[in-house]
Amino acid sequence: MTLRTALKPVLIEHDVETRMPDGTILRSTMYRPAGGEPCPVLLTRTPYGRDLSVNSAYFNPVTVAAAGYVVIMQDCRGRFGSDGGFDPSVNEASDGAATVEWAAELPYSNGSVGMWGRSYFAETQWRAASLAPNGLAALAPGISAGANANNGSLYRGGAYELGSRFSWGHASISANELLREFAEDPERQGKEFQTWLDLDRSFSDGSAFGTLPLRDLSAQLGTFMNRHVLPSAGEAPGSSFTRLWDDASATPVPLPTLHIGGWFDIFSPGTLSQYTMQLEYSRTGAAPAPRLIMGPWTHTNFSGGYPDVSFGLNAAGGVMNGLGDLSGLQTAWFDAVLKDDPGRLSSIPAVLLYFMGENQWRGFDELPAPRGHRSWFLGADGSLRDAPGTGGSAEYSYDPLDPVPATGSATMIHGVFPAGPANQHAVESRADVLTFTTEAFEEPVTLFGEVSATFFAASTAVDTDFVVRLCRVAPDGTSLGIADGIIRASWRDSHARTGLFQPGHAPSPIEPGVPYEYTVSLWQTAYTFAPGDRLRVQVTSSCHPRWDRNLNTGKLAYDSAESVVATQTILFGPGYPSRLTAGVL
């Protein structure tokens, strides 16, 4: 990657107005080279406040503008400086397309507009692109959720993503919403904000998530949470909102795309599926081949360091094999696709993946397929073997009023439930968690790609949940969670075979005492087990408050406070080949 040293002075303009077709004014902060010469525009649109701190290692608007770009950071409709009302996802296609066409016509624009940004910022890119606005020339979505509503964004395996959804609505959106709602009544505004602060403390320590039924939280939640978040806890996969969510990136675009994601991000399946969609589209000649970066990151942590493990400084979004930080890498990519300077990418692989365990980046021309697959079979003695053992079973009791606490993994929960790989000692010491462990590996084993669990289980309940977690056990006995997933028994048919949601299957209860086959997707990973390491699988029935608790009664935690204790039986042997299957590289 060639270095750019001729940086330009930058002008910063505040409250730049853009009029939407319906007359609503959206406002932006603009960073542009002081000389005023025409150059490409890089646009992002956010509901979180355009002037809040941006992680400069991810995208620094000042240094990017100094490299010869007009950088525009716009508040979405109804958020912070922009007029109108905020209705998540609904207006982002039309508002985004109108803003792109406005940006392309600015006197200091050369007519080419690229979009960038992560999470909701990524959704605004896909929605704008769906209308093919004039001037839109490139997308760089990071930790992108589109087409993921039923696989980690709103629901997972039929269970509701309680922690992430409530945390998003409360921490990211609702405070500004209530300040706007009561702007003309300062006294009421103060009272409402005090209620928000009280609720914030209960979210931070986790106590709010203990409420049953969940709908009783309504009295403590503001207008936004009650309108847009809380009701979704009483809905189900395939709802109208999940269809709206998945529309965000359901169709490939004839544009160059750069996809940035994390192995521990709640939206990692979205990032990978969008990359794959664009890759297949590029094979038709309709778009350039996409690029991909996947690090050992969560939704908000790009450091590669966690309380229980560090993947090294090179894992951080600011180092990456000395290729530069993510801001610089994005600038180089935009130089290549918007300034016709492909040499800027000469030393950067088209696909850059961080392999945990061996703690290094590997480069590829495109996302590789696993070289094969390997299965480990669960045994009644707590073993994991290459072939099914003799028959048998193992039991545990699941009490919804004493759920297993969420401990790490791909979460986004405000407060005391941090995301990422985490020590599983406290979890595995519980009587309601089964563990199955291999012998120590004699040579390195690299798990790569999809990981899934297929198992056979019976329950005394009419509905219940099963959670499966993959762990790496170090020679000293430390068990580190790597990947996990959940299946709600009543939604088993919708997740059969692949563990991923397939529409067209209505939920149905299970018959107590009857064994059923379940498949759970643990998503994708890239993790190398060293000689002396062991692989472990956990099986349990809750992970709270990451997912809403199954009450074992057939009723949702949104509607009911009544629960029963269920006895869960996992079955093994040739007739019930319960197993974990993973790609290997």
C-alpha positions in Angstrom: 0.0 0.0 0.0 1.5 3.3 -1.0 1.6 6.0 1.5 -0.2 9.3 1.0 1.7 12.3 2.4 0.2 15.2 0.6 -2.6 15.8 2.9 -4.9 18.8 2.4 -6.2 21.4 4.9 -9.7 20.5 5.9 -12.8 22.7 6.3 -15.5 21.6 8.7 -19.1 22.8 8.1 -21.9 22.3 10.6 -25.6 22.0 10.1 -25.4 21.5 6.3 -29.0 21.1 5.2 -30.5 18.7 2.7 -34.2 18.9 1.8 -35.9 15.6 1.3 -38.6 15.3 -1.4 -41.3 15.6 1.2 -39.8 18.9 2.5 -38.1 17.4 5.7 -34.7 18.9 6.4 -31.9 16.6 7.3 -28.6 18.0 8.7 -25.0 17.0 8.3 -21.5 17.8 9.4 -19.3 18.1 6.4 -15.5 17.7 6.2 -13.9 18.7 2.9 -10.6 19.8 1.4 -10.2 23.6 1.8 -9.3 24.2 -1.8 -12.7 23.4 -3.0 -11.6 21.2 -6.0 -14.1 18.6 -7.0 -13.5 15.2 -5.4 -15.5 12.1 -4.5 -18.0 12.2 -1.6 -18.0 9.7 1.2 -21.4 9.7 2.9 -22.6 8.0 6.1 -26.0 8.3 7.7 -26.5 7.6 11.4 -29.3 7.7 14.1 -26.7 8.0 16.9 -25.6 11.6 16.5 -23.3 12.7 13.6 -21.0 14.6 15.9 -20.5 11.9 18.5 -17.0 10.4 18.7 -16.2 8.1 15.8 -13.6 5.4 16.4 -10.8 7.1 14.5 -9.1 3.7 13.8 -12.3 2.6 12.0 -13.0 5.8 10.0 -11.5 9.2 10.8 -13.4 11.9 8.8 -10.7 14.5 9.2 -7.8 12.4 7.9 -10.0 10.9 5.1 -11.1 14.3 4.0 -7.5 15.5 4.1 -6.7 12.6 1.6 -9.0 14.2 -0.9 -12.6 13.4 -0.1 -15.8 15.3 0.9 -16.9 13.4 4.0 -20.6 13.9 5.0 -22.0 12.6 8.3 -25.8 13.0 8.3 -28.3 12.5 11.1 -31.1 10.3 10.0 -34.6 11.6 9.9 -35.9 12.4 13.4 -32.5 12.1 15.1 -30.4 14.8 16.8 -30.1 17.7 14.3 -32.5 16.4 11.6 -36.2 17.2 11.4 -39.1 14.7 11.2 -39.8 11.6 13.2 -37.6 8.5 13.6 -39.2 5.3 12.4 -36.4 2.6 12.3 -35.6 1.4 8.8 -38.7 2.8 7.2 -37.3 6.0 5.6 -33.7 5.1 5.0 -34.1 4.0 1.4 -35.8 7.2 0.1 -33.9 9.6 2.4 -30.6 7.9 1.6 -31.1 7.9 -2.1 -32.2 11.6 -2.1 -29.1 12.5 0.0 -26.8 10.6 -2.4 -28.2 12.5 -5.4 -27.9 15.8 -3.6 -24.3 15.0 -2.6 -23.4 14.1 -6.2 -24.4 17.6 -7.3 -22.5 19.6 -4.7 -20.1 22.1 -6.4 -17.1 20.4 -4.8 -18.2 16.9 -5.7 -16.9 15.1 -8.8 -20.2 13.3 -9.1 -19.1 10.0 -7.4 -20.5 9.1 -4.0 -19.3 6.2 -1.8 -21.1 5.2 1.4 -19.5 3.9 4.5 -20.3 3.1 8.2 -21.1 0.2 10.5 -24.2 -1.3 12.0 -27.2 0.9 11.4 -24.9 3.0 9.2 -24.5 -0.1 7.1 -28.2 -0.6 6.8 -28.6 2.9 5.5 -26.1 2.1 2.7 -28.0 -1.0 1.5 -31.4 0.7 1.6 -30.1 3.7 -0.4 -28.5 1.4 -2.9 -31.8 -0.5 -3.4 -33.1 2.6 -5.2 -30.0 3.0 -7.4 -29.6 6.7 -7.0 -27.6 8.7 -9.5 -24.0 9.0 -8.3 -23.8 6.1 -5.9 -20.5 4.3 -6.8 -19.4 2.2 -3.9 -20.5 0.7 -0.5 -18.3 -0.1 2.5 -20.7 -1.7 5.1 -19.3 -2.8 8.4 -20.8 -5.2 11.0 -23.9 -5.2 8.8 -27.2 -6.7 9.9 -29.3 -6.9 6.8 -31.0 -10.2 5.9 -30.2 -11.4 9.4 -33.5 -10.7 11.3 -34.1 -14.4 12.1 -30.5 -15.3 12.6 -29.2 -13.0 15.4 -30.6 -9.6 14.8 -34.1 -10.0 16.2 -34.5 -13.8 16.8 -32.1 -16.8 16.9 -33.4 -20.3 16.6 -36.8 -19.0 17.3 -35.8 -17.3 20.6 -36.0 -13.5 21.0 -32.7 -11.5 21.2 -33.8 -9.9 24.4 -30.5 -8.4 25.6 -29.3 -6.9 22.3 -32.7 -5.5 21.3 -33.5 -3.9 24.7 -29.9 -2.6 25.0 -30.1 -1.0 21.5 -33.4 0.7 22.1 -32.5 1.9 25.6 -28.8 2.9 25.2 -28.6 4.0 21.6 -32.0 5.6 20.8 -34.4 6.3 23.7 -32.6 9.0 25.6 -32.4 11.4 22.6 -36.0 10.5 21.7 -37.4 11.5 25.1 -35.4 14.8 25.0 -36.9 15.6 21.7 -40.4 14.4 22.7 -40.6 16.7 25.7 -38.5 19.6 24.4 -41.4 22.1 24.9 -42.0 21.0 28.5 -38.7 21.1 30.5 -40.3 20.0 33.7 -41.8 16.9 32.1 -38.6 16.3 30.3 -36.6 16.3 33.5 -39.0 13.8 35.1 -38.9 11.5 32.1 -35.2 11.6 31.9 -34.9 10.7 35.6 -37.1 7.7 34.9 -34.7 6.8 32.0 -31.7 7.1 34.4 -33.4 4.8 36.9 -34.1 2.3 34.1 -30.5 2.7 32.9 -29.2 1.5 36.3 -31.4 -1.6 36.2 -30.3 -2.4 32.6 -26.6 -1.9 33.7 -26.8 -4.3 36.6 -29.1 -6.7 34.6 -32.0 -6.5 37.1 -34.4 -5.1 34.5 -34.1 -8.3 32.4 -35.5 -10.3 35.3 -39.0 -8.9 34.9 -41.8 -11.3 34.1 -43.9 -10.9 32.1 -41.7 -8.7 30.0 -44.6 -6.5 29.0 -44.7 -5.2 32.6 -41.7 -3.2 31.7 -44.0 -0.9 29.7 -44.5 1.4 32.6 -40.8 2.1 32.9 -40.1 2.4 29.2 -40.4 5.6 27.1 -42.4 6.1 23.9 -39.8 4.7 21.6 -39.2 1.5 23.5 -42.9 0.9 23.9 -43.6 1.5 20.2 -40.6 -0.1 18.5 -38.8 -2.5 20.8 -41.0 -4.1 23.6 -43.7 -5.4 21.2 -41.2 -7.4 19.2 -40.6 -9.5 22.4 -44.2 -10.8 21.9 -43.8 -11.5 18.2 -42.1 -14.3 16.4 -39.7 -15.1 13.5 -41.2 -14.2 10.1 -43.1 -11.1 11.5 -43.7 -8.0 9.3 -40.8 -6.2 10.9 -38.4 -9.1 10.3 -39.4 -8.9 6.6 -38.7 -5.2 6.6 -35.3 -5.8 8.2 -34.3 -8.5 5.8 -35.3 -6.3 2.8 -32.3 -4.1 3.6 -29.8 -6.2 1.7 -31.8 -8.9 0.0 -30.6 -8.0 -3.5 -27.1 -7.6 -4.8 -25.9 -4.3 -6.1 -23.8 -3.6 -9.3 -21.2 -1.7 -7.2 -17.8 -2.4 -5.6 -18.3 -3.4 -2.0 -16.0 -3.7 1.0 -17.3 -5.8 3.9 -15.9 -5.5 7.5 -17.0 -7.8 10.3 -16.1 -9.6 13.5 -16.2 -13.2 14.5 -17.9 -12.2 17.8 -20.3 -9.6 16.2 -24.0 -10.1 16.6 -24.3 -9.5 12.8 -21.4 -11.7 11.6 -23.8 -13.9 9.5 -25.1 -10.7 7.8 -21.6 -9.6 6.9 -20.6 -13.0 5.5 -23.8 -13.6 3.6 -23.7 -10.1 2.0 -20.1 -10.7 1.0 -21.1 -14.1 -0.5 -24.1 -12.6 -2.3 -21.8 -9.9 -3.9 -19.2 -12.5 -4.8 -21.7 -14.7 -6.6 -23.1 -11.6 -8.4 -19.6 -10.6 -9.5 -19.2 -14.0 -11.2 -21.9 -12.9 -13.6 -19.9 -9.8 -14.5 -22.5 -7.4 -13.1 -20.2 -6.1 -10.3 -16.6 -6.1 -9.3 -15.4 -8.8 -6.9 -16.1 -7.7 -3.3 -13.5 -7.5 -0.5 -13.8 -8.8 3.1 -12.1 -8.2 6.4 -13.0 -10.4 9.4 -11.3 -9.8 12.7 -11.6 -11.2 16.2 -14.0 -8.4 17.1 -17.4 -7.8 18.6 -20.0 -5.3 17.6 -18.2 -2.5 19.5 -14.7 -3.8 20.3 -12.2 -3.7 17.5 -9.2 -4.2 19.8 -8.9 -8.0 19.8 -8.4 -7.9 23.6 -10.8 -9.3 26.2 -10.8 -9.8 30.0 -10.1 -13.5 29.6 -8.0 -13.6 26.5 -6.0 -11.3 24.2 -5.4 -12.2 20.6 -2.5 -9.8 20.4 -1.9 -6.2 19.3 -1.8 -7.3 15.7 -5.5 -8.3 16.0 -6.5 -4.7 16.6 -8.3 -2.7 13.9 -5.4 -0.2 14.2 -2.6 -2.6 13.3 -3.6 -5.6 11.1 -0.2 -6.9 9.9 1.1 -3.4 9.5 -1.3 -2.7 6.6 -2.7 0.3 8.5 -5.8 0.9 10.5 -9.3 0.3 9.2 -9.7 4.0 8.4 -6.6 3.9 6.2 -7.6 0.6 4.6 -11.0 2.1 3.7 -9.3 5.2 2.3 -7.0 3.0 0.1 -10.0 1.0 -1.1 -12.0 4.1 -2.0 -8.9 5.4 -3.8 -8.9 2.3 -5.9 -12.6 2.3 -6.8 -13.4 6.0 -6.8 -10.1 7.5 -8.0 -9.0 4.7 -10.3 -5.9 4.0 -8.3 -5.8 0.2 -8.0 -2.2 0.3 -6.9 -3.3 1.4 -3.5 -4.5 -2.2 -2.9 -1.4 -3.9 -4.3 -0.3 -5.3 -1.0 -3.7 -5.8 0.6 -5.4 -9.3 0.1 -8.9 -9.2 -1.2 -10.0 -11.3 1.8 -8.2 -10.8 5.1 -9.2 -13.2 7.9 -7.9 -13.4 11.5 -7.4 -16.9 12.7 -7.7 -17.1 16.4 -5.6 -19.5 18.4 -2.7 -19.2 16.0 -3.3 -15.4 16.3 -2.4 -14.3 12.8 -4.1 -12.8 9.7 -4.3 -14.9 6.6 -4.9 -13.4 3.1 -7.0 -15.0 0.3 -8.2 -14.1 -3.1 -11.7 -14.8 -2.0 -13.4 -16.4 1.1 -12.3 -20.1 0.9 -14.5 -23.0 1.5 -13.5 -25.5 4.2 -11.2 -28.3 2.9 -13.5 -30.8 4.7 -15.8 -31.3 7.7 -15.3 -33.2 10.9 -17.8 -34.4 13.4 -17.4 -35.2 17.1 -20.0 -37.4 18.8 -21.3 -36.7 22.3 -21.0 -39.6 24.7 -23.0 -40.5 27.9 -19.7 -40.3 29.8 -19.0 -36.7 28.8 -16.7 -37.6 26.0 -16.5 -36.3 22.4 -15.3 -38.9 20.0 -14.9 -39.3 16.2 -17.6 -42.0 16.1 -20.8 -42.6 18.1 -20.3 -44.6 21.3 -22.6 -47.0 22.9 -26.1 -45.7 23.7 -27.1 -43.8 26.8 -28.4 -40.5 28.0 -27.7 -37.6 30.3 -30.2 -35.5 32.2 -30.4 -32.0 33.8 -33.2 -29.8 35.1 -33.9 -26.4 33.6 -35.6 -23.9 35.9 -36.6 -20.7 34.0 -36.4 -18.8 37.3 -32.7 -19.7 37.7 -31.3 -19.3 34.1 -27.7 -19.8 33.1 -26.2 -16.3 32.8 -25.0 -15.0 29.5 -21.2 -15.2 29.6 -19.4 -13.7 26.6 -20.0 -14.6 22.9 -21.6 -12.6 20.1 -23.7 -10.2 22.2 -24.5 -6.5 22.5 -25.9 -6.2 26.0 -25.6 -2.9 27.9 -24.0 -3.3 31.3 -22.6 -6.4 33.0 -22.7 -8.8 30.1 -19.7 -8.1 27.9 -19.3 -9.7 24.5 -16.4 -11.8 23.2 -14.7 -15.0 24.2 -15.1 -15.6 27.9 -14.0 -18.0 30.6 -16.8 -20.6 31.1 -15.8 -21.9 34.6 -18.9 -20.4 36.4 -21.2 -21.7 33.7 -19.7 -25.2 33.6 -19.9 -25.5 37.4 -23.7 -25.5 37.3 -25.8 -28.6 37.5 -28.0 -27.5 34.5 -25.0 -27.5 32.1 -23.7 -30.7 30.5 -20.2 -30.7 29.1 -18.6 -33.1 26.5 -14.8 -32.9 25.9 -12.3 -34.5 23.5 -9.0 -35.9 24.4 -6.1 -33.5 24.0 -5.2 -32.9 20.3 -1.9 -34.2 19.2 -1.6 -31.8 16.3 -3.1 -28.5 15.3 -6.8 -28.5 14.3 -8.2 -25.5 12.6 -12.0 -25.1 12.7 -13.1 -22.9 9.8 -16.5 -21.9 8.4 -19.9 -23.2 9.6 -20.2 -24.9 13.0 -23.4 -26.8 13.8 -24.8 -29.2 16.3 -27.3 -32.0 15.6 -28.6 -33.8 18.7 -31.5 -35.8 20.0 -33.4 -34.7 23.1 -36.5 -35.2 25.1 -38.1 -32.9 27.6 -40.9 -33.1 30.2 -42.1 -29.7 28.9 -44.4 -28.8 25.9 -41.8 -26.3 24.8 -38.3 -25.5 25.9 -34.9 -24.3 24.6 -31.6 -25.9 24.0 -28.3 -23.9 23.9 -25.1 -25.4 22.5 -21.7 -23.8 23.0 -18.3 -24.6 21.5 -15.3 -24.1 23.8 -11.6 -24.4 23.6 -10.1 -26.0 26.7 -6.4 -25.0 27.3 -3.9 -27.4 28.9 -4.4 -25.7 32.2 -8.1 -26.5 32.1 -9.4 -23.0 31.2 -12.5 -23.3 29.1 -13.0 -20.4 26.7 -16.3 -19.9 24.8 -15.9 -19.6 21.1 -19.3 -19.9 19.4 -22.8 -20.8 20.4 -26.4 -21.0 19.3 -30.0 -21.8 20.5 -33.0 -23.7 19.3 -36.6 -23.2 20.6 -38.2 -26.6 20.5 -41.5 -25.2 19.1 -39.5 -23.7 16.1 -37.5 -26.9 15.4 -39.0 -27.5 12.0 -38.1 -24.0 10.8 -34.4 -24.7 11.7 -34.2 -28.4 10.6 -31.1 -29.6 8.7 -29.1 -26.3 8.6 -30.1 -24.7 11.9 -31.0 -21.6 9.9 -34.5 -20.2 9.7 -36.6 -21.4 6.8 -40.0 -19.8 6.5 -43.2 -21.7 6.0 -43.1 -23.8 9.2 -45.5 -22.8 11.9 -44.4 -23.3 15.5 -45.7 -26.5 17.2 -45.4 -27.9 20.7 -43.4 -31.0 21.5 -44.8 -34.1 23.2 -43.3 -34.5 26.6 -41.0 -37.5 26.9 -40.7 -38.0 23.1 -37.2 -37.6 21.6 -36.8 -35.1 18.8 -33.9 -34.2 16.5 -32.7 -30.6 16.7 -30.2 -28.7 14.7 -28.4 -25.6 16.0 -26.3 -23.2 14.0 -23.2 -21.9 15.9 -22.4 -19.6 13.0 -18.9 -19.4 11.5 -15.5 -19.2 13.1 -11.8 -19.4 12.3 -10.0 -20.9 15.3 -6.9 -23.1 15.5 -6.6 -25.5 18.4 -3.0 -26.2 19.4 -1.5 -29.6 20.4 -2.6 -30.1 24.0 -5.8 -28.2 23.6 -9.2 -29.9 23.9 -12.5 -29.2 22.3 -15.6 -29.0 24.5 -19.3 -28.8 23.8 -21.8 -27.4 26.4 -25.5 -28.3 26.3 -27.9 -26.3 28.5 -31.3 -24.6 28.1 -30.8 -20.9 28.8 -28.5 -18.0 28.3 -30.0 -15.0 30.0 -30.6 -12.2 29.2 -29.1 -12.8 25.8 -32.2 -14.7 24.8 -35.7 -14.5 26.4 -36.3 -17.4 28.8 -38.4 -20.3 27.7 -41.0 -20.8 30.5 -41.5 -24.4 29.5 -45.3 -23.8 29.4 -45.8 -22.9 25.7 -46.2 -19.2 26.6 -43.8 -16.4 25.9 -41.9 -14.6 28.7 -43.5 -11.4 27.1 -47.0 -12.6 28.1 -46.6 -14.8 31.2 -44.8 -15.1 34.6 -45.8 -18.7 35.1 -43.1 -21.3 34.6 -42.4 -24.9 35.3 -39.1 -26.8 35.8 -38.3 -29.2 32.9 -36.2 -32.3 32.9 -34.1 -32.4 29.7 -32.7 -35.7 28.4 -29.9 -35.8 25.8 -29.6 -39.1 23.9 -26.5 -40.7 22.4 -25.3 -43.7 20.5 -25.8 -45.1 17.0 -29.5 -44.7 17.1 -29.2 -41.1 18.4 -25.9 -39.7 16.9 -25.8 -36.4 18.7 -22.8 -34.5 17.4 -21.0 -31.3 16.6 -19.9 -30.7 13.0 -17.4 -28.1 11.9 -15.6 -27.2 8.7 -11.8 -27.7 8.9 -9.0 -26.0 7.0 
